[in-house]
Amino acid sequence: MGILYGMVAREHVVLAEFSATQTNASAIARQIMEKMKQGEDDSNASYSHDRYIFHIKKTDGLTVLCMADEASGRRIPFAFLEDIHQRFVKTYARTILSAPAYAMNDEFSRVLSQQMDHYSNDPNADRLNRLKGEMSQVRSVMVDNIEKVLERGDRLALLVDKTTNIQGNAVRFRRQSRRYRNTLWWRNLKLTCSLLLIFTIVLYILLAFFCEGLLLPSCLN
């Protein structure tokens, strides 16, 4: 149900009021104001009556009062009272000090009606819940961003690991290539030496055969 009644008064002089339902809220509000200390400024209070709570904000001689159901708590009704107080002072300024009873009722009762509906039905009217919702959205975005960063970090770590493996493989490949080249060089050297040795032996045998067993120097002469 929310906020059902609203009133603005200077001390005991009611300047504007609005009731969203048929209740005796107006009479009870006046009784509560009569019990409040005169001249007491900057005070907030709440009074329970039957199933409803009357919330009062008094600042600089101006009293703003509302009646709400228990489910509304205190935060929303006092946010409503603060809003109404600021709007009333901004609209009427110093006129408030000398205005007679109900002088602003025709005009400001519509403002009371609109703001009562707003604070009763609009979820955005509760600033704390709105801030909590915004913080929740920010937190969700931050969590998503952190997860993305962590995911990119995992990918980066995997890439670094692969790069390290590639570098390690390249070093091993160069070492193996160098060893393989060295091995081939020694094999080629051994094969060359073997061929030279075989060629020398064959040449010697041929020369010995043609020279009929003579020594190589005699054959040459």
Order of alpha helices (4+ residues) and beta strands (2+ residues): beta-beta-alpha-beta-beta-beta-alpha-alpha-alpha-alpha
